[in-house]
Amino acid sequence: GGQQQQLAIGRALVLDPTMLILDEPTEGIQPNIVQEIGDIINRLNKEIGLTVLLVEQKLPITRRVADHFVILERGRAVANGEISALSDELVTQYLTV
């Protein structure tokens, strides 16, 4: 799974995009590979200035790689801001099942 995700990211990068949209790139991936994917996302953003739109449910990786967040509920943005403003209250209110 992790190699497939990394390969998919590599295929997308061949096109030299200005934005990369990743939809749950860590789904079903073992923790050490999740770490690698997070490192790749950070490097792409910091080293080449690539904008990465990350759709992710796992908060640890999100907090590690994101600068900003948007929480959607039924297609509408209900909360957004810098990642440091993603409080436990927001997580409990909108993201806890």
Backbone as CSV, one residue per row, in Angstrom:
resi,resn,N_x,N_y,N_z,CA_x,CA_y,CA_z,C_x,C_y,C_z
1,GLY,0.807,-1.207,0.000,0.000,0.000,0.000,0.842,1.258,0.000
2,GLY,1.856,1.314,0.867,2.681,2.508,0.965,3.462,2.778,-0.303
3,GLN,3.967,1.713,-0.914,4.712,1.885,-2.155,3.795,2.375,-3.266
4,GLN,2.564,1.889,-3.278,1.610,2.342,-4.287,1.290,3.820,-4.111
5,GLN,1.147,4.257,-2.850,0.878,5.679,-2.600,2.059,6.528,-3.061
6,GLN,3.253,6.100,-2.737,4.444,6.847,-3.139,4.584,6.866,-4.663
7,LEU,4.270,5.753,-5.304,4.309,5.694,-6.760,3.269,6.633,-7.367
8,ALA,2.079,6.679,-6.793,1.032,7.579,-7.288,1.468,9.040,-7.158
9,ILE,2.101,9.383,-6.046,2.618,10.743,-5.859,3.682,11.024,-6.915
10,GLY,4.579,10.068,-7.131,5.623,10.228,-8.143,5.053,10.424,-9.536
11,ARG,4.033,9.650,-9.884,3.395,9.802,-11.198,2.803,11.197,-11.364
12,ALA,2.170,11.691,-10.323,1.574,13.026,-10.387,2.658,14.092,-10.542
13,LEU,3.789,13.907,-9.883,4.860,14.907,-9.932,5.535,14.992,-11.298
14,VAL,5.468,13.919,-12.075,6.049,13.924,-13.416,5.400,15.018,-14.266
15,LEU,4.157,15.338,-13.971,3.425,16.350,-14.734,3.796,17.770,-14.327
16,ASP,4.697,17.918,-13.336,5.146,19.220,-12.853,3.971,20.111,-12.434
17,PRO,3.140,19.621,-11.505,1.954,20.389,-11.103,2.321,21.573,-10.208
18,THR,1.419,22.528,-10.122,1.578,23.617,-9.162,0.824,23.298,-7.880
19,MET,-0.105,22.329,-7.967,-0.866,21.881,-6.806,-1.036,20.372,-6.891
20,LEU,-0.902,19.727,-5.740,-1.076,18.281,-5.652,-2.197,18.018,-4.664
21,ILE,-3.222,17.298,-5.101,-4.338,16.953,-4.226,-4.167,15.498,-3.811
22,LEU,-4.069,15.280,-2.507,-3.899,13.935,-1.966,-5.117,13.583,-1.122
23,ASP,-5.844,12.575,-1.536,-7.054,12.142,-0.830,-6.716,10.934,0.032
24,GLU,-6.588,11.175,1.322,-6.259,10.159,2.321,-5.078,9.275,1.885
25,PRO,-3.924,9.891,1.694,-2.760,9.119,1.238,-2.239,8.125,2.268
26,THR,-2.694,8.199,3.514,-2.202,7.287,4.546,-3.197,6.182,4.886
27,GLU,-4.299,6.116,4.172,-5.327,5.114,4.448,-4.776,3.703,4.271
28,GLY,-4.848,2.902,5.335,-4.416,1.516,5.278,-2.909,1.324,5.209
29,ILE,-2.158,2.353,5.565,-0.698,2.303,5.443,-0.079,2.104,6.823
30,GLN,0.964,1.285,6.903,1.630,1.047,8.186,2.324,2.330,8.667
31,PRO,2.444,2.497,9.985,2.921,3.759,10.570,4.258,4.270,10.048
32,ASN,5.245,3.401,9.828,6.533,3.911,9.358,6.439,4.475,7.943
33,ILE,5.541,3.942,7.133,5.335,4.461,5.777,4.549,5.774,5.847
34,VAL,3.624,5.888,6.796,2.906,7.146,7.005,3.908,8.256,7.298
35,GLN,4.897,7.947,8.111,5.963,8.908,8.435,6.690,9.338,7.161
36,GLU,7.009,8.380,6.299,7.700,8.694,5.046,6.837,9.574,4.143
37,ILE,5.555,9.252,4.059,4.652,10.054,3.236,4.589,11.482,3.773
38,GLY,4.535,11.639,5.093,4.559,12.972,5.698,5.838,13.714,5.358
39,ASP,6.963,13.012,5.402,8.246,13.632,5.041,8.238,14.094,3.588
40,ILE,7.684,13.278,2.706,7.612,13.624,1.282,6.749,14.865,1.085
41,ILE,5.603,14.898,1.740,4.718,16.061,1.620,5.438,17.322,2.091
42,ASN,6.098,17.244,3.230,6.837,18.407,3.745,7.927,18.848,2.776
43,ARG,8.672,17.904,2.249,9.749,18.256,1.312,9.210,18.911,0.053
44,LEU,8.130,18.374,-0.483,7.546,18.948,-1.698,7.116,20.389,-1.459
45,ASN,6.529,20.613,-0.310,6.056,21.959,0.003,7.206,22.908,0.281
46,LYS,8.128,22.504,1.115,9.200,23.398,1.554,10.293,23.592,0.507
47,GLU,10.677,22.506,-0.169,11.820,22.581,-1.079,11.476,23.084,-2.472
48,ILE,10.293,22.704,-2.977,9.967,23.159,-4.328,8.743,24.066,-4.363
49,GLY,8.185,24.352,-3.200,7.064,25.289,-3.124,5.760,24.752,-3.666
50,LEU,5.614,23.440,-3.714,4.392,22.831,-4.225,3.267,22.974,-3.201
51,THR,2.127,23.455,-3.650,0.945,23.509,-2.795,0.355,22.112,-2.730
52,VAL,0.089,21.630,-1.527,-0.486,20.297,-1.342,-1.814,20.455,-0.620
53,LEU,-2.884,20.002,-1.263,-4.197,19.955,-0.641,-4.361,18.537,-0.118
54,LEU,-4.383,18.410,1.186,-4.419,17.103,1.839,-5.802,16.868,2.424
55,VAL,-6.454,15.821,1.964,-7.723,15.383,2.537,-7.374,14.194,3.412
56,GLU,-7.511,14.364,4.722,-7.009,13.335,5.638,-7.818,13.329,6.922
57,GLN,-8.049,12.128,7.452,-8.766,11.981,8.710,-7.833,11.751,9.893
58,LYS,-6.613,11.366,9.626,-5.667,11.087,10.708,-5.018,12.391,11.157
59,LEU,-5.377,12.814,12.366,-4.923,14.109,12.853,-3.421,14.217,13.085
60,PRO,-2.737,13.197,13.568,-1.291,13.373,13.788,-0.532,13.761,12.518
61,ILE,-0.796,13.083,11.412,-0.095,13.424,10.171,-0.557,14.791,9.671
62,THR,-1.825,15.080,9.834,-2.352,16.377,9.403,-1.686,17.504,10.168
63,ARG,-1.607,17.363,11.472,-0.966,18.396,12.287,0.519,18.552,11.935
64,ARG,1.154,17.472,11.522,2.581,17.510,11.225,2.895,18.185,9.895
65,VAL,2.021,18.041,8.912,2.355,18.555,7.581,1.569,19.788,7.159
66,ALA,0.459,20.077,7.817,-0.406,21.168,7.354,-0.035,22.515,7.960
67,ASP,-0.268,23.556,7.178,-0.154,24.929,7.662,-1.530,25.459,8.050
68,HIS,-2.544,25.074,7.281,-3.913,25.537,7.486,-4.864,24.346,7.427
69,PHE,-6.057,24.530,7.954,-7.067,23.475,7.902,-8.417,24.071,7.534
70,VAL,-9.271,23.216,6.988,-10.672,23.535,6.755,-11.449,22.281,7.138
71,ILE,-12.476,22.448,7.961,-13.361,21.339,8.311,-14.653,21.550,7.532
72,LEU,-15.044,20.516,6.789,-16.272,20.577,6.007,-17.347,19.735,6.667
73,GLU,-18.550,20.253,6.626,-19.709,19.493,7.101,-20.795,19.653,6.052
74,ARG,-21.172,18.535,5.449,-22.172,18.552,4.376,-21.801,19.533,3.265
75,GLY,-20.515,19.560,2.929,-20.039,20.383,1.832,-19.810,21.848,2.155
76,ARG,-20.021,22.247,3.393,-19.814,23.640,3.784,-18.670,23.728,4.784
77,ALA,-17.853,24.770,4.656,-16.770,24.996,5.605,-17.373,25.484,6.918
78,VAL,-17.121,24.737,7.992,-17.656,25.114,9.307,-16.564,25.624,10.238
79,ALA,-15.312,25.384,9.876,-14.191,25.890,10.670,-12.961,25.897,9.779
80,ASN,-12.107,26.887,9.984,-10.865,26.945,9.226,-9.889,27.862,9.938
81,GLY,-8.641,27.760,9.565,-7.617,28.615,10.155,-6.251,27.972,10.085
82,GLU,-5.312,28.576,10.794,-3.980,27.979,10.876,-4.085,26.679,11.668
83,ILE,-3.227,25.738,11.332,-3.302,24.417,11.967,-3.166,24.505,13.486
84,SER,-2.451,25.497,13.976,-2.307,25.659,15.428,-3.638,25.999,16.098
85,ALA,-4.616,26.463,15.321,-5.935,26.794,15.864,-6.895,25.604,15.844
86,LEU,-6.431,24.459,15.361,-7.275,23.264,15.353,-7.297,22.687,16.767
87,SER,-8.260,23.152,17.523,-8.330,22.822,18.945,-9.003,21.471,19.184
88,ASP,-8.811,20.957,20.386,-9.486,19.723,20.784,-10.993,19.896,20.749
89,GLU,-11.469,21.100,21.053,-12.913,21.380,21.026,-13.462,21.235,19.613
90,LEU,-12.750,21.783,18.620,-13.183,21.629,17.230,-13.160,20.173,16.801
91,VAL,-12.117,19.477,17.192,-12.008,18.065,16.849,-13.190,17.311,17.443
92,THR,-13.485,17.556,18.714,-14.609,16.867,19.367,-15.936,17.238,18.708
93,GLN,-16.103,18.510,18.418,-17.367,18.968,17.846,-17.634,18.432,16.450
94,TYR,-16.612,18.420,15.591,-16.844,18.090,14.185,-16.249,16.778,13.709
95,LEU,-15.234,16.274,14.371,-14.510,15.138,13.804,-14.626,13.851,14.600
96,THR,-15.205,13.894,15.773,-15.331,12.693,16.593,-16.607,11.949,16.230
97,VAL,-16.463,10.646,16.039,-17.620,9.824,15.691,-18.235,9.268,16.947
